[in-house]
């Protein structure tokens, strides 16, 4: 756990290496305290000593946080834990922003300053983070999208970091958000899929008669950009719920198994469902406050939209107001149903 910094740069502190992530620029300052930068060879070597070398080979960039603060009265440096947590929250924000398999295997900290310091040692410490397993597509943040991500991160940072804000109004974003993240590192693909489906239920599900059909219709209103896409979404989500039921009743489904009538593998179905959940979470984050951040009010509003063209038009106007934060190419629905 502890080691000599050796060849490492002196400013390497609070570093979170990113797996399955690339940028078309070398460095991106995303806030006053956070930036994403390319890792040096020496830093990659240190990461390889602390995690699986195969995982380390997938780390090309990292999140750098200004996590320390000086306590002048004691003439020493201390850990600002919130800044470390803020650094880690950038990872799920990237996933929500542009669907990709970005994850982080470790957090590197360097304790500096005169004794006594928080952990009473000098040198380096490492904290294990997520279990990093390659599943979806690597996330590539282009220069054109970098500025958009900074705006997006600022818009959602309160929701991603503050549990109190997540639970306000019983929107249950916290449950959906936790399940969404768990779907990135669960070992069994069936577990990933179940986490995703629970995330949908947490956002807009209920215990009424025909609850599944109601939930699917609400999600279609939220996620489809036009009537044709909403019809395709309805079909896809029904197939997803049929698959969920099969898993819950003990059926084993392999990643490469081709799903009947869908012309896609189970792995592709899970990936598409994961992207749809990201889109649904973002939509709830930004549309929810228009309905007093109250989950019941939002559900009632969506159900009314199914029978009222006036209310439906009002919903679509609300969606247009946040489409620059929600509707990205990475979250476009690309699966089409089989037609007879």
C-alpha positions in Angstrom: 0.0 0.0 0.0 2.8 2.4 0.7 5.8 3.1 -1.4 8.4 5.5 -2.5 7.3 8.1 -5.1 10.4 7.5 -7.1 10.1 9.0 -10.6 6.6 10.3 -10.1 5.9 13.9 -10.7 5.8 16.1 -7.5 2.3 17.3 -8.3 0.8 13.8 -8.5 -1.7 13.9 -5.7 -5.3 12.8 -5.4 -4.9 11.1 -8.8 -7.7 8.8 -10.1 -6.6 6.8 -13.2 -9.3 6.2 -15.8 -9.8 2.8 -17.5 -11.3 2.6 -21.0 -11.2 6.4 -21.5 -9.5 8.5 -24.1 -9.4 12.3 -24.9 -8.4 14.0 -28.1 -6.6 16.6 -26.0 -3.8 16.2 -23.5 -5.4 18.1 -20.7 -8.8 19.4 -19.7 -9.5 21.7 -16.8 -13.1 20.8 -15.8 -13.3 22.9 -12.7 -11.1 25.0 -10.4 -10.1 21.9 -8.5 -10.3 19.2 -11.1 -8.7 18.4 -14.4 -8.3 15.4 -16.6 -4.8 14.8 -18.0 -2.7 12.2 -19.7 -0.7 9.9 -17.4 3.1 9.6 -17.6 4.8 6.3 -18.1 6.1 6.5 -14.5 2.6 7.0 -13.2 1.4 4.0 -15.2 4.1 1.9 -13.7 3.0 2.8 -10.2 -0.6 1.9 -11.0 0.5 -1.4 -12.5 2.2 -2.3 -9.2 -1.1 -1.8 -7.3 -3.7 -3.3 -9.6 -3.9 -5.9 -12.3 -1.3 -4.9 -15.1 -4.0 -5.7 -17.7 -6.2 -3.1 -16.1 -3.3 -0.6 -15.8 -2.7 -0.9 -19.5 -6.1 0.5 -20.1 -5.3 3.6 -18.1 -4.2 6.4 -20.4 -5.7 9.4 -18.6 -6.5 10.4 -15.0 -8.5 12.8 -12.9 -6.2 15.2 -11.0 -7.8 16.8 -7.9 -6.5 19.6 -5.7 -7.5 17.5 -2.7 -5.2 19.0 0.0 -5.7 22.1 2.1 -3.2 23.9 4.3 -4.1 24.3 8.0 -2.1 27.4 8.7 -2.5 27.4 12.5 -0.9 23.9 12.6 1.5 24.5 9.7 0.6 21.2 8.0 -1.5 19.9 5.1 -4.7 18.1 5.5 -7.1 16.0 3.4 -10.2 17.6 1.9 -12.2 14.4 1.6 -15.0 16.1 -0.3 -12.7 17.0 -3.1 -11.6 13.4 -3.4 -15.2 12.3 -3.6 -15.9 15.0 -6.1 -13.1 13.6 -8.3 -14.6 10.1 -8.1 -18.0 11.5 -9.1 -16.6 12.7 -12.4 -16.6 9.0 -13.6 -20.3 8.4 -13.4 -20.9 11.9 -14.8 -18.8 10.9 -17.9 -20.9 7.7 -18.2 -24.1 9.7 -18.1 -22.8 12.3 -20.5 -21.6 10.0 -23.3 -22.3 6.3 -22.8 -19.0 4.4 -22.4 -17.3 1.9 -20.2 -15.1 4.3 -18.3 -14.2 3.2 -14.8 -11.4 3.6 -12.2 -9.5 0.9 -10.4 -7.7 2.9 -7.8 -7.2 6.3 -6.1 -3.6 7.5 -5.4 -2.9 9.8 -2.5 0.3 11.4 -1.4 0.6 12.6 2.2 2.7 15.8 2.5 3.7 18.2 5.2 5.0 18.1 8.8 3.9 15.7 11.4 1.3 15.1 12.6 -0.5 14.5 9.3 -3.9 12.8 9.0 -2.6 9.2 8.6 0.7 9.7 10.4 3.0 8.8 7.6 4.8 10.3 4.7 4.9 8.9 1.1 2.1 7.3 -0.9 -1.2 5.6 -0.2 -3.6 3.9 -2.6 -7.3 3.2 -2.1 -8.9 0.4 -4.2 -11.9 1.6 -6.0 -14.2 -0.1 -8.5 -13.6 -3.6 -9.9 -12.7 -2.6 -13.5 -13.9 -5.0 -16.1 -14.2 -4.2 -19.8 -17.9 -4.4 -20.9 -19.1 -1.7 -23.3 -17.3 0.7 -25.6 -14.4 2.9 -24.4 -15.4 6.5 -23.9 -13.7 9.0 -26.2 -14.1 12.6 -25.2 -13.4 14.8 -28.2 -12.3 18.4 -28.1 -15.7 19.5 -29.4 -17.5 17.7 -26.6 -15.1 18.8 -23.8 -16.8 22.2 -23.3 -20.2 20.6 -23.3 -19.1 18.1 -20.6 -17.9 21.0 -18.4 -21.4 22.5 -18.6 -23.0 19.1 -18.0 -20.8 18.4 -15.0 -21.7 21.7 -13.4 -25.4 21.1 -14.0 -25.5 17.7 -12.4 -22.7 18.0 -9.8 -25.1 18.7 -6.9 -27.2 15.7 -7.8 -24.2 13.4 -8.2 -22.5 14.4 -4.9 -25.3 15.3 -2.5 -27.4 12.4 -1.2 -29.9 14.8 0.4 -30.5 16.4 -3.0 -30.8 13.0 -4.7 -33.5 11.9 -2.2 -35.4 15.2 -2.2 -39.0 14.8 -3.3 -38.7 11.0 -3.4 -37.5 11.0 -7.0 -35.3 8.0 -6.0 -32.5 9.2 -8.2 -30.1 7.8 -5.7 -31.3 4.2 -6.2 -31.4 4.5 -10.0 -28.0 6.2 -10.0 -26.4 3.5 -7.7 -27.9 0.7 -9.9 -26.7 2.4 -13.0 -23.1 2.5 -11.7 -23.3 -1.1 -10.4 -24.2 -2.2 -13.9 -20.7 -1.2 -15.0 -18.7 -3.5 -12.7 -21.0 -6.4 -11.9 -19.3 -9.7 -12.9 -22.3 -11.6 -14.2 -24.0 -10.1 -17.2 -27.4 -11.1 -15.8 -26.7 -9.1 -12.7 -25.8 -6.0 -14.8 -29.1 -6.3 -16.6 -31.1 -6.7 -13.4 -29.4 -3.6 -11.9 -30.4 -1.7 -15.0 -34.1 -2.8 -14.8 -34.2 -1.9 -11.1 -32.9 1.5 -12.1 -35.9 2.0 -14.4 -38.3 0.9 -11.7 -36.8 3.3 -9.1 -37.2 6.3 -11.5 -40.8 5.9 -12.7 -42.2 2.5 -11.5 -45.2 1.9 -9.2 -47.2 -0.9 -7.7 -50.4 -0.4 -9.6 -52.2 -3.0 -11.8 -50.3 -3.3 -15.1 -47.4 -1.5 -13.5 -44.9 -2.7 -16.1 -46.9 -1.5 -19.1 -47.4 1.9 -17.4 -43.6 2.2 -16.7 -42.8 1.3 -20.3 -45.1 3.9 -21.6 -43.7 6.6 -19.3 -40.2 5.7 -20.4 -41.2 5.9 -24.1 -42.6 9.4 -23.5 -39.3 10.4 -21.8 -36.9 8.8 -24.2 -38.2 8.8 -27.7 -37.5 11.7 -30.0 -40.5 11.0 -32.3 -43.4 8.6 -32.6 -41.5 6.0 -34.6 -38.7 5.8 -32.0 -41.2 5.7 -29.2 -42.9 2.7 -30.8 -39.6 0.9 -31.3 -38.7 1.7 -27.7 -41.9 0.3 -26.4 -41.2 -3.0 -28.3 -37.6 -3.1 -27.0 -38.5 -2.4 -23.4 -41.2 -5.1 -23.4 -38.6 -7.5 -24.8 -36.2 -6.4 -22.0 -38.9 -7.0 -19.3 -39.6 -10.5 -20.8 -35.8 -11.2 -20.5 -35.7 -9.9 -16.9 -38.6 -12.3 -16.0 -36.7 -15.2 -17.6 -33.6 -14.4 -15.5 -35.5 -14.0 -12.3 -37.1 -17.4 -12.9 -33.7 -19.0 -13.1 -32.8 -19.0 -16.8 -29.1 -18.5 -17.7 -28.4 -16.3 -20.7 -25.0 -16.1 -22.3 -23.5 -12.9 -23.6 -23.4 -14.1 -27.1 -26.9 -15.6 -27.2 -29.0 -13.9 -29.9 -32.3 -12.6 -28.6 -35.3 -13.9 -30.5 -36.8 -11.3 -32.9 -34.3 -8.6 -31.8 -31.4 -9.6 -34.1 -29.0 -8.7 -31.3 -27.0 -10.5 -28.7 -27.9 -10.4 -25.0 -24.8 -8.3 -24.4 -26.0 -5.8 -27.0 -29.4 -5.7 -25.3 -27.8 -5.0 -21.9 -25.6 -2.2 -23.4 -28.6 -0.6 -25.1 -30.6 -0.8 -21.9 -27.7 0.8 -19.9 -27.6 3.7 -22.3 -31.4 4.2 -22.0 -31.2 4.2 -18.2 -28.5 6.9 -18.4 -30.8 9.0 -20.6 -33.7 8.4 -18.2 -31.7 9.5 -15.2 -30.5 12.7 -16.9 -34.1 13.5 -18.0 -35.4 13.0 -14.4 -32.6 15.2 -13.1 -33.5 18.1 -15.3 -37.3 17.6 -15.7 -38.0 16.7 -12.1 -37.5 20.2 -10.7 -40.3 21.4 -13.1 -42.6 19.2 -11.1 -41.4 20.3 -7.7 -38.9 17.4 -7.7 -41.8 15.2 -6.5 -41.8 11.7 -8.0 -45.6 11.2 -7.6 -46.3 14.5 -9.4 -44.0 13.6 -12.2 -45.5 10.1 -12.6 -49.1 11.6 -12.6 -48.0 14.2 -15.2 -46.6 11.5 -17.5 -49.7 9.3 -17.1 -51.9 12.3 -18.0 -49.7 12.9 -21.1 -50.8 9.5 -22.4 -54.4 10.7 -22.8 -54.0 14.5 -23.2 -52.3 15.9 -26.4 -52.1 19.3 -24.7 -50.1 17.9 -21.7 -48.0 15.8 -24.1 -47.1 18.9 -26.1 -46.1 20.6 -22.8 -43.8 17.6 -21.9 -42.1 17.7 -25.3 -41.5 21.5 -24.8 -39.9 20.8 -21.5 -37.7 18.1 -23.0 -36.6 20.5 -25.7 -35.4 22.9 -23.0 -32.9 20.3 -21.7 -32.1 18.4 -24.9 -28.6 19.9 -25.0 -27.8 18.1 -21.7 -29.8 14.9 -22.3 -30.1 14.0 -26.0 -26.6 13.1 -27.2 -25.7 10.9 -30.1 -24.2 8.4 -27.7 -27.7 7.9 -26.1 -29.7 7.8 -29.4 -31.8 4.6 -29.6 -30.5 2.5 -32.6 -32.3 -0.8 -32.1 -35.3 -1.5 -34.4 -38.0 -4.0 -33.9 -38.5 -6.8 -36.4 -41.5 -6.2 -38.6 -43.7 -9.0 -40.1 
